[in-house]
Amino acid sequence: MKEKILIVDDEKDIVKMLDYNLKKEGYRTVLVYDGEDALSFAKKEHPDIILLDLMLPGIDGLEVCKALKKEEKTSLIPIIMLTAKTQEADKVIGLELGADDYMTKPFGLKELLARIKAVLRRAKEKEKLPEIINVGSLVIDFSRIAVSLHNKPIELTAKEFELLTTLIKAKGRMLSRDYLLDTVWGFDQAMNIQTRTVDVHIRTLRKKLKAEAKRIVTVKNYGYRFEIEE
């Protein structure tokens, strides 16, 4: 059975268009028009992916995204933000809160379908990870989206956790900044987001990992790798 997509937008014409075209592609759809209903449905029904408009009446899209990513039950549901806003800052805020991708209205249907497939594929790859990984004094619990150091919890943002997960999955292989940007943030290079985004998050992640920060190794003029072995 095809994936279930929750469409959240207060513009009924857009919802109607998305509903028609996604059903045509074989997806199952659920339509809601405000943030409160989006939160309620996501918690009860657990859709496979959410298309979430930024500008919603009442609770806006950013607050919906933040609330879903904070709750263990809904934190792994992939979210694609939809908005008429074009400023880079808006994109970064949404992605910082844990959104998996970002599309600016008006958007092409083919591009949206491609992004839905890519985000769903990445979500399935994450599901293949073991529930818990021990690396030195670090414990990464993927089922709870939690990290501890010397048995004390570390507070990571959604993107910091995803970045750490991606590095660990590579098992010591070098990962380029562009690869990390695309895998963790869902950016393609055409979106013109600078790769320093990765460096900033790596710097913050290292501070939080303290003595284990040495495991994140910088590869000059390329990217990073994560040392699993001592």
Backbone as CSV, one residue per row, in Angstrom:
resi,resn,N_x,N_y,N_z,CA_x,CA_y,CA_z,C_x,C_y,C_z
1,MET,0.840,-1.197,0.000,0.000,0.000,0.000,0.876,1.249,0.000
2,LYS,0.514,2.235,-0.830,1.287,3.478,-0.932,1.253,4.273,0.371
3,GLU,2.239,5.140,0.516,2.372,5.937,1.737,1.211,6.917,1.928
4,LYS,0.959,7.226,3.206,-0.085,8.188,3.562,0.552,9.564,3.754
5,ILE,0.031,10.569,3.037,0.565,11.931,3.104,-0.452,12.851,3.767
6,LEU,-0.015,13.539,4.816,-0.848,14.550,5.469,-0.547,15.903,4.825
7,ILE,-1.565,16.514,4.215,-1.421,17.824,3.568,-2.015,18.878,4.494
8,VAL,-1.189,19.860,4.864,-1.630,20.904,5.802,-1.434,22.271,5.153
9,ASP,-2.541,22.906,4.759,-2.468,24.225,4.112,-3.846,24.875,4.216
10,ASP,-3.876,26.183,4.479,-5.178,26.854,4.572,-5.672,27.366,3.223
11,GLU,-4.847,27.215,2.173,-5.278,27.604,0.822,-5.939,26.401,0.159
12,LYS,-7.262,26.440,0.061,-8.010,25.259,-0.378,-7.714,24.862,-1.820
13,ASP,-7.407,25.835,-2.674,-7.071,25.511,-4.066,-5.787,24.689,-4.139
14,ILE,-4.807,25.055,-3.318,-3.543,24.314,-3.296,-3.767,22.913,-2.744
15,VAL,-4.547,22.814,-1.677,-4.851,21.506,-1.086,-5.545,20.607,-2.104
16,LYS,-6.501,21.174,-2.823,-7.245,20.417,-3.840,-6.313,19.918,-4.940
17,MET,-5.412,20.792,-5.401,-4.457,20.425,-6.450,-3.521,19.314,-5.973
18,LEU,-2.997,19.461,-4.756,-2.086,18.450,-4.215,-2.806,17.125,-4.011
19,ASP,-3.999,17.188,-3.475,-4.797,15.986,-3.233,-5.018,15.214,-4.530
20,TYR,-5.439,15.922,-5.577,-5.722,15.282,-6.871,-4.470,14.620,-7.442
21,ASN,-3.367,15.373,-7.481,-2.152,14.870,-8.132,-1.448,13.779,-7.331
22,LEU,-1.479,13.876,-6.022,-0.844,12.837,-5.208,-1.640,11.539,-5.254
23,LYS,-2.964,11.647,-5.277,-3.791,10.443,-5.423,-3.554,9.789,-6.782
24,LYS,-3.355,10.636,-7.798,-3.073,10.133,-9.143,-1.788,9.300,-9.164
25,GLU,-0.841,9.683,-8.295,0.432,8.951,-8.193,0.313,7.720,-7.293
26,GLY,-0.877,7.517,-6.724,-1.107,6.334,-5.898,-0.974,6.546,-4.403
27,TYR,-0.637,7.768,-3.984,-0.522,8.042,-2.552,-1.899,8.155,-1.905
28,ARG,-1.973,7.848,-0.626,-3.170,8.120,0.167,-2.997,9.500,0.797
29,THR,-4.051,10.277,0.852,-3.929,11.640,1.375,-4.951,11.914,2.475
30,VAL,-4.548,12.781,3.388,-5.448,13.317,4.411,-5.281,14.824,4.378
31,LEU,-6.390,15.565,4.403,-6.353,17.015,4.232,-6.769,17.722,5.513
32,VAL,-5.924,18.655,5.979,-6.315,19.513,7.100,-5.905,20.944,6.772
33,TYR,-6.535,21.893,7.438,-6.381,23.297,7.033,-5.829,24.216,8.127
34,ASP,-5.497,23.649,9.280,-4.893,24.491,10.323,-3.942,23.664,11.184
35,GLY,-3.155,24.368,11.996,-2.117,23.725,12.787,-2.632,22.781,13.858
36,GLU,-3.725,23.139,14.505,-4.274,22.294,15.573,-4.700,20.930,15.043
37,ASP,-5.412,20.934,13.913,-5.842,19.665,13.315,-4.639,18.854,12.842
38,ALA,-3.606,19.550,12.349,-2.391,18.861,11.894,-1.739,18.109,13.052
39,LEU,-1.599,18.773,14.193,-1.002,18.130,15.370,-1.845,16.951,15.843
40,SER,-3.143,17.151,15.894,-4.053,16.106,16.359,-3.980,14.869,15.466
41,PHE,-4.048,15.084,14.138,-4.036,13.946,13.220,-2.690,13.230,13.253
42,ALA,-1.596,13.997,13.228,-0.260,13.386,13.196,-0.032,12.492,14.410
43,LYS,-0.504,12.928,15.569,-0.308,12.147,16.795,-1.162,10.880,16.815
44,LYS,-2.370,10.957,16.234,-3.279,9.806,16.263,-2.982,8.803,15.153
45,GLU,-2.710,9.305,13.956,-2.660,8.442,12.773,-1.258,8.167,12.237
46,HIS,-0.272,8.962,12.632,1.115,8.767,12.225,1.263,8.610,10.702
47,PRO,1.104,9.708,9.940,1.281,9.644,8.479,2.732,9.336,8.115
48,ASP,2.959,8.918,6.874,4.321,8.601,6.424,5.131,9.856,6.130
49,ILE,4.453,10.937,5.771,5.123,12.204,5.472,4.093,13.334,5.595
50,ILE,4.570,14.536,5.930,3.678,15.696,6.067,4.136,16.807,5.134
51,LEU,3.203,17.343,4.330,3.438,18.565,3.558,2.830,19.692,4.377
52,LEU,3.671,20.574,4.899,3.241,21.526,5.923,3.466,22.968,5.487
53,ASP,2.364,23.709,5.342,2.472,25.129,4.994,2.996,25.913,6.196
54,LEU,3.800,26.926,5.913,4.383,27.737,6.986,3.359,28.682,7.608
55,MET,2.572,29.352,6.747,1.635,30.382,7.220,0.247,29.782,7.429
56,LEU,-0.007,29.310,8.640,-1.299,28.710,8.975,-2.020,29.572,10.009
57,PRO,-3.359,29.541,10.011,-4.092,30.264,11.061,-3.891,29.581,12.415
58,GLY,-3.861,30.369,13.482,-3.663,29.796,14.817,-2.216,29.385,15.011
59,ILE,-1.988,28.096,15.165,-0.624,27.578,15.316,0.027,27.536,13.938
60,ASP,1.131,28.257,13.743,1.747,28.282,12.410,2.587,27.029,12.164
61,GLY,3.058,26.906,10.911,3.784,25.711,10.501,5.050,25.451,11.299
62,LEU,5.769,26.514,11.661,6.994,26.344,12.443,6.692,25.744,13.815
63,GLU,5.615,26.214,14.444,5.236,25.688,15.761,4.776,24.235,15.658
64,VAL,4.059,23.918,14.574,3.625,22.530,14.353,4.846,21.630,14.212
65,CYS,5.796,22.062,13.382,7.022,21.297,13.150,7.775,21.086,14.462
66,LYS,7.937,22.156,15.215,8.658,22.095,16.494,7.994,21.112,17.459
67,ALA,6.664,21.187,17.551,5.921,20.310,18.469,6.037,18.844,18.063
68,LEU,5.936,18.567,16.763,6.016,17.182,16.286,7.403,16.595,16.496
69,LYS,8.434,17.394,16.265,9.801,16.896,16.404,10.211,16.712,17.866
70,LYS,9.507,17.381,18.782,9.824,17.240,20.208,9.230,15.970,20.798
71,GLU,8.110,15.502,20.223,7.431,14.318,20.765,8.026,13.048,20.193
72,GLU,8.347,12.118,21.079,8.975,10.866,20.655,8.140,10.136,19.601
73,LYS,6.828,10.111,19.781,5.940,9.357,18.886,5.924,9.915,17.464
74,THR,6.122,11.230,17.318,6.012,11.857,15.991,7.335,12.414,15.467
75,SER,8.408,12.277,16.230,9.667,12.951,15.876,10.288,12.457,14.573
76,LEU,9.992,11.219,14.183,10.601,10.672,12.966,9.731,10.842,11.723
77,ILE,8.545,11.449,11.863,7.709,11.676,10.676,8.378,12.748,9.813
78,PRO,8.708,12.438,8.551,9.350,13.445,7.695,8.397,14.590,7.365
79,ILE,8.959,15.803,7.288,8.165,17.007,7.009,8.799,17.797,5.872
80,ILE,7.981,18.138,4.866,8.405,19.080,3.825,7.622,20.366,4.043
81,MET,8.341,21.463,4.297,7.699,22.763,4.507,7.341,23.384,3.159
82,LEU,6.144,23.975,3.070,5.692,24.684,1.872,5.410,26.134,2.258
83,THR,5.959,27.080,1.503,5.725,28.475,1.867,5.937,29.425,0.707
84,ALA,5.282,30.571,0.799,5.475,31.631,-0.194,6.684,32.481,0.156
85,LYS,7.221,32.324,1.372,8.389,33.111,1.781,9.644,32.602,1.083
86,THR,10.485,33.527,0.638,11.674,33.126,-0.121,12.980,33.402,0.616
87,GLN,12.925,34.087,1.769,14.161,34.428,2.468,14.867,33.176,2.980
88,GLU,16.211,33.193,2.853,17.018,32.068,3.316,16.813,31.819,4.807
89,ALA,16.640,32.909,5.582,16.473,32.776,7.036,15.266,31.911,7.379
90,ASP,14.177,32.063,6.616,12.976,31.257,6.873,13.245,29.778,6.613
91,LYS,14.000,29.506,5.552,14.351,28.120,5.247,15.170,27.519,6.380
92,VAL,16.162,28.270,6.827,17.061,27.772,7.865,16.305,27.508,9.165
93,ILE,15.387,28.407,9.549,14.616,28.219,10.785,13.808,26.922,10.712
94,GLY,13.093,26.727,9.597,12.291,25.514,9.436,13.129,24.257,9.502
95,LEU,14.274,24.276,8.831,15.135,23.103,8.807,15.819,22.886,10.149
96,GLU,16.122,23.970,10.847,16.696,23.862,12.194,15.725,23.171,13.148
97,LEU,14.449,23.422,12.954,13.434,22.821,13.827,13.204,21.351,13.505
98,GLY,13.816,20.865,12.420,13.726,19.445,12.111,13.025,19.096,10.820
99,ALA,12.556,20.108,10.059,11.943,19.814,8.754,12.975,19.141,7.851
100,ASP,12.507,18.254,6.980,13.418,17.482,6.132,13.698,18.156,4.801
101,ASP,12.812,19.026,4.366,13.018,19.750,3.110,12.116,20.975,3.112
102,TYR,12.283,21.813,2.086,11.619,23.123,2.061,11.348,23.473,0.610
103,MET,10.106,23.803,0.276,9.770,24.212,-1.085,9.042,25.545,-1.065
104,THR,9.437,26.425,-1.998,8.841,27.755,-2.084,7.741,27.766,-3.138
105,LYS,6.581,28.313,-2.779,5.471,28.459,-3.727,5.757,29.621,-4.678
106,PRO,5.343,29.517,-5.939,4.765,28.332,-6.588,5.861,27.315,-6.911
107,PHE,5.527,26.034,-6.832,6.508,24.987,-7.122,5.955,24.070,-8.204
108,GLY,6.864,23.407,-8.901,6.474,22.465,-9.947,6.097,21.121,-9.341
109,LEU,5.083,20.495,-9.902,4.605,19.218,-9.379,5.677,18.128,-9.481
110,LYS,6.412,18.109,-10.605,7.444,17.079,-10.784,8.519,17.185,-9.712
111,GLU,8.910,18.432,-9.402,9.931,18.620,-8.366,9.404,18.185,-7.006
112,LEU,8.154,18.521,-6.712,7.572,18.117,-5.430,7.541,16.595,-5.303
113,LEU,7.106,15.915,-6.356,7.046,14.449,-6.324,8.432,13.849,-6.121
114,ALA,9.432,14.439,-6.788,10.807,13.948,-6.643,11.295,14.125,-5.208
115,ARG,10.950,15.259,-4.624,11.395,15.522,-3.246,10.680,14.619,-2.246
116,ILE,9.396,14.369,-2.478,8.660,13.446,-1.605,9.327,12.073,-1.625
117,LYS,9.655,11.591,-2.822,10.307,10.277,-2.945,11.653,10.262,-2.236
118,ALA,12.435,11.346,-2.406,13.765,11.419,-1.788,13.671,11.438,-0.264
119,VAL,12.739,12.221,0.260,12.581,12.320,1.719,12.093,10.987,2.295
120,LEU,11.160,10.334,1.615,10.678,9.027,2.076,11.793,7.987,2.039
121,ARG,12.627,8.061,1.006,13.750,7.120,0.895,14.724,7.305,2.063
122,ARG,15.041,8.566,2.364,15.960,8.834,3.479,15.353,8.363,4.804
123,ALA,14.045,8.542,4.950,13.373,8.116,6.189,13.461,6.599,6.356
124,LYS,13.322,5.858,5.258,13.402,4.395,5.322,14.818,3.936,5.652
125,GLU,15.807,4.661,5.135,17.202,4.320,5.434,17.487,4.485,6.926
126,LYS,16.905,5.519,7.528,17.103,5.749,8.967,16.510,4.610,9.784
127,GLU,15.404,4.035,9.293,14.740,2.958,10.031,15.606,1.707,10.116
128,LYS,16.604,1.565,9.222,17.451,0.375,9.200,18.520,0.391,10.293
129,LEU,18.711,1.520,10.952,19.724,1.616,11.998,19.342,0.767,13.207
130,PRO,20.360,0.203,13.916,20.040,-0.483,15.173,19.471,0.518,16.170
131,GLU,18.746,0.025,17.153,18.098,0.944,18.101,19.102,1.696,18.957
132,ILE,20.179,1.005,19.377,21.173,1.640,20.251,22.582,1.338,19.747
133,ILE,23.428,2.377,19.715,24.839,2.217,19.359,25.681,2.789,20.496
134,ASN,26.706,2.027,20.904,27.659,2.495,21.909,28.979,2.816,21.231
135,VAL,29.462,4.027,21.410,30.751,4.449,20.856,31.523,5.125,21.981
136,GLY,32.541,4.432,22.510,33.272,4.988,23.643,32.316,5.223,24.803
137,SER,32.316,6.435,25.326,31.411,6.767,26.436,30.079,7.338,25.951
138,LEU,29.880,7.310,24.613,28.626,7.795,24.026,27.634,6.652,23.851
139,VAL,26.368,6.925,24.124,25.287,5.986,23.805,24.274,6.736,22.957
140,ILE,24.051,6.227,21.728,23.087,6.854,20.821,21.872,5.943,20.734
141,ASP,20.747,6.423,21.208,19.495,5.660,21.215,18.595,6.207,20.111
142,PHE,18.536,5.476,18.991,17.783,5.946,17.828,16.278,5.849,18.037
143,SER,15.840,4.905,18.840,14.396,4.754,19.060,13.836,5.923,19.869
144,ARG,14.675,6.496,20.738,14.226,7.615,21.573,14.776,8.961,21.096
145,ILE,15.567,8.950,20.024,16.227,10.171,19.526,16.986,10.829,20.686
146,ALA,17.852,10.040,21.329,18.544,10.538,22.521,20.014,10.138,22.501
147,VAL,20.848,11.000,23.073,22.287,10.736,23.181,22.705,10.991,24.624
148,SER,23.552,10.097,25.151,24.081,10.331,26.494,25.598,10.184,26.486
149,LEU,26.251,10.903,27.374,27.704,10.875,27.537,27.979,10.570,29.002
150,HIS,28.704,9.447,29.249,28.928,8.991,30.628,27.594,8.884,31.385
151,ASN,26.595,8.331,30.697,25.256,8.097,31.264,24.478,9.366,31.600
152,LYS,24.957,10.508,31.112,24.227,11.763,31.305,23.698,12.239,29.956
153,PRO,22.397,12.591,29.881,21.824,12.996,28.586,22.456,14.266,28.030
154,ILE,22.612,14.288,26.703,23.093,15.480,25.996,21.919,16.040,25.211
155,GLU,21.691,17.336,25.326,20.609,17.981,24.584,21.093,18.330,23.178
156,LEU,20.585,17.612,22.165,20.915,17.902,20.773,19.673,18.390,20.043
157,THR,19.865,19.298,19.090,18.752,19.688,18.222,18.477,18.548,17.248
158,ALA,17.355,18.623,16.549,17.002,17.583,15.573,18.089,17.436,14.516
159,LYS,18.620,18.564,14.034,19.634,18.509,12.982,20.979,18.027,13.511
160,GLU,21.320,18.374,14.741,22.565,17.873,15.334,22.505,16.356,15.478
161,PHE,21.345,15.849,15.899,21.185,14.395,16.034,21.295,13.717,14.672
162,GLU,20.659,14.307,13.667,20.708,13.735,12.321,22.121,13.758,11.757
163,LEU,22.833,14.841,12.009,24.215,14.966,11.544,25.086,13.900,12.196
164,LEU,24.950,13.726,13.496,25.709,12.699,14.212,25.374,11.309,13.684
165,THR,24.092,11.050,13.473,23.640,9.765,12.939,24.255,9.477,11.572
166,THR,24.245,10.483,10.702,24.781,10.318,9.345,26.270,10.006,9.381
167,LEU,27.004,10.689,10.237,28.445,10.438,10.366,28.711,9.032,10.893
168,ILE,27.949,8.608,11.887,28.146,7.279,12.469,27.821,6.183,11.460
169,LYS,26.735,6.371,10.712,26.331,5.381,9.691,27.421,5.127,8.662
170,ALA,28.246,6.159,8.404,29.287,6.041,7.369,30.430,5.130,7.798
171,LYS,30.491,4.758,9.087,31.483,3.811,9.610,32.914,4.202,9.254
172,GLY,33.256,5.458,9.495,34.627,5.910,9.275,34.913,6.467,7.897
173,ARG,33.960,6.326,6.959,34.180,6.881,5.616,34.117,8.404,5.655
174,MET,34.859,9.031,4.743,34.822,10.488,4.627,33.524,10.912,3.950
175,LEU,32.890,11.934,4.487,31.669,12.481,3.891,31.906,13.947,3.552
176,SER,31.591,14.322,2.320,31.806,15.709,1.900,30.768,16.628,2.542
177,ARG,31.095,17.913,2.587,30.136,18.893,3.111,28.858,18.900,2.273
178,ASP,29.002,18.803,0.945,27.822,18.796,0.071,26.939,17.585,0.352
179,TYR,27.578,16.429,0.582,26.805,15.222,0.888,26.039,15.399,2.198
180,LEU,26.715,15.931,3.209,26.061,16.143,4.505,24.918,17.144,4.389
181,LEU,25.140,18.194,3.603,24.106,19.209,3.404,22.870,18.599,2.757
182,ASP,23.093,17.763,1.753,21.978,17.143,1.034,21.273,16.084,1.888
183,THR,22.067,15.272,2.595,21.495,14.169,3.364,20.777,14.638,4.625
184,VAL,21.387,15.570,5.345,20.826,16.007,6.626,19.782,17.103,6.454
185,TRP,20.087,18.059,5.546,19.168,19.201,5.384,18.250,19.067,4.175
186,GLY,18.559,18.126,3.268,17.723,17.956,2.088,17.949,19.014,1.034
187,PHE,19.041,19.756,1.141,19.318,20.787,0.140,19.982,20.164,-1.077
188,ASP,19.578,20.600,-2.292,20.463,20.378,-3.425,21.227,21.696,-3.607
189,GLN,22.319,21.647,-4.362,23.175,22.831,-4.455,22.467,24.006,-5.101
190,ALA,21.422,23.740,-5.879,20.693,24.824,-6.543,20.016,25.745,-5.538
191,MET,19.806,25.267,-4.321,19.154,26.097,-3.313,20.095,27.156,-2.754
192,ASN,21.392,27.039,-3.130,22.348,28.102,-2.820,22.522,28.336,-1.318
193,ILE,22.408,27.273,-0.529,22.698,27.387,0.899,24.161,27.031,1.086
194,GLN,24.905,27.848,1.784,26.343,27.665,1.874,26.711,26.493,2.776
195,THR,27.824,25.826,2.410,28.253,24.647,3.158,28.765,24.989,4.553
196,ARG,28.934,26.262,4.860,29.354,26.613,6.232,28.283,26.223,7.251
197,THR,27.041,26.016,6.780,25.984,25.503,7.661,26.453,24.223,8.343
198,VAL,27.105,23.346,7.580,27.619,22.088,8.127,28.688,22.374,9.176
199,ASP,29.636,23.254,8.850,30.739,23.565,9.769,30.230,24.128,11.096
200,VAL,29.230,24.997,11.017,28.656,25.596,12.234,28.056,24.505,13.128
201,HIS,27.323,23.573,12.524,26.696,22.501,13.302,27.734,21.520,13.854
202,ILE,28.776,21.259,13.081,29.852,20.383,13.562,30.517,21.004,14.789
203,ARG,30.763,22.303,14.719,31.405,23.002,15.840,30.554,22.880,17.117
204,THR,29.242,23.102,16.973,28.338,22.999,18.128,28.272,21.567,18.650
205,LEU,28.226,20.613,17.714,28.160,19.198,18.088,29.409,18.789,18.866
206,ARG,30.572,19.226,18.408,31.823,18.903,19.107,31.814,19.429,20.544
207,LYS,31.314,20.635,20.726,31.255,21.210,22.081,30.405,20.337,22.995
208,LYS,29.297,19.840,22.463,28.382,19.042,23.280,28.925,17.638,23.558
209,LEU,29.755,17.117,22.636,30.305,15.767,22.811,31.527,15.747,23.726
210,LYS,32.057,16.922,24.047,33.177,17.069,24.994,34.350,16.152,24.629
211,ALA,34.734,15.231,25.523,35.919,14.393,25.291,35.784,13.513,24.052
212,GLU,34.548,13.188,23.669,34.333,12.343,22.489,34.321,13.155,21.191
213,ALA,34.487,14.475,21.296,34.480,15.333,20.100,35.601,14.973,19.137
214,LYS,36.682,14.393,19.677,37.828,14.026,18.831,37.457,12.988,17.774
215,ARG,36.338,12.308,17.978,35.907,11.299,16.999,35.449,11.940,15.685
216,ILE,35.016,13.192,15.736,34.638,13.892,14.500,35.900,14.518,13.919
217,VAL,36.392,13.918,12.858,37.675,14.318,12.262,37.426,15.175,11.023
218,THR,38.096,16.324,10.959,37.991,17.197,9.782,38.892,16.677,8.674
219,VAL,38.340,16.540,7.476,39.124,16.174,6.293,39.310,17.454,5.485
220,LYS,40.532,17.953,5.448,40.821,19.268,4.867,40.290,19.404,3.437
221,ASN,39.621,20.531,3.186,39.065,20.866,1.863,38.035,19.849,1.356
222,TYR,37.474,19.063,2.269,36.504,18.058,1.817,35.286,17.974,2.743
223,GLY,35.504,17.523,3.981,34.362,17.339,4.871,34.768,16.740,6.204
224,TYR,34.083,15.642,6.588,34.301,15.066,7.921,34.148,13.549,7.887
225,ARG,34.723,12.907,8.904,34.457,11.484,9.130,34.375,11.251,10.635
226,PHE,33.759,10.141,11.018,33.566,9.823,12.436,34.361,8.576,12.784
227,GLU,35.261,8.696,13.770,36.093,7.575,14.212,35.297,6.684,15.162
228,ILE,34.991,5.478,14.706,34.270,4.528,15.558,35.226,3.860,16.538
229,GLU,36.400,3.446,16.015,37.389,2.758,16.849,38.179,3.755,17.681
230,GLU,38.771,3.248,18.776,39.618,4.101,19.630,40.917,4.430,18.901
